[in-house]
Amino acid sequence: MPYIRVTHIWTDDNGMIQIEIQASNGTLVAAQDFYVYPETIIRFCKALAEFPFIQNNKACLEYGADPKYYCHFCLSAVLLNSQGHSAFKLQFNNRLAPPLKAEGAFHIACEAATINKFSKKLLHWLENQETALLFEWCNT
């Protein structure tokens, strides 16, 4: 079953949080921790809520695009075709040396309404991060 799990790890003195996102498309599973300000998650949620009617039909939560950061993580909502088929796309690179190196990308099929619903769940989780958010859905 496809899922996305968001877990709070730590909060910095300036409000930045360390979270881990684990996601699965039912076949592949990946997890990566990274740092983000709550305001960035709120902006991501607003884009998810408007999906697919946003610029470039894509909403993205990204950390570490610059190679100086210890990892790269990107969770995005993408429109796959003109028929409205959608997916979450997960890209990750822990930037470690072998044998600990892990990097990859995969899609998690879903409906645009699932993406919109995840937006609401993630915003609600942001208000109280004590319990991990587990968001699961079935593809029909």
C-alpha positions, 0 to 999 in steps of 0.5 A, a space after each residue: 500500500 502506498 504511504 508517506 510517513 513524516 516524523 519529527 526528530 528535533 527542533 532548533 532554537 530558531 524554529 527550524 525542524 529536523 524531520 524524516 520522510 519515509 515513502 513507499 509506492 508499494 514496491 520501493 521504500 525510501 527514507 531521508 531526514 533533513 532540515 526545514 522551517 515550518 513556513 516552508 512546509 506551509 508553503 508546500 501545503 498551500 501548493 499541494 492544496 491547489 494542485 494541479 492548478 498551480 504553476 507548472 502543475 508541480 508542488 515541491 518540498 526540497 532540501 539540499 539542491 546545493 551539493 554543500 548540504 549533507 543530503 538532497 531530498 525532494 518530494 513533489 506532486 506532479 501531473 503525469 499526463 493530460 488525462 489528470 493522472 498524478 503522482 508524488 515523486 520522491 528523489 533522494 541522495 544521502 551523499 554518503 560514501 559507499 557502502 552507506 550511499 543511497 540515492 534514487 527516485 520513484 513515483 507513487 501513483 495517486 489521484 489529485 484529490 489524494 495530494 490535496 488531502 495530504 496537504 490537509 493532513 500535513 498542515 494538521 501534523 505541523 500543529 502537533 508533531 509529537 506523533 508521526 503522520 502516517 498517510 496511506 491510500 489505495 490506488 483504484 
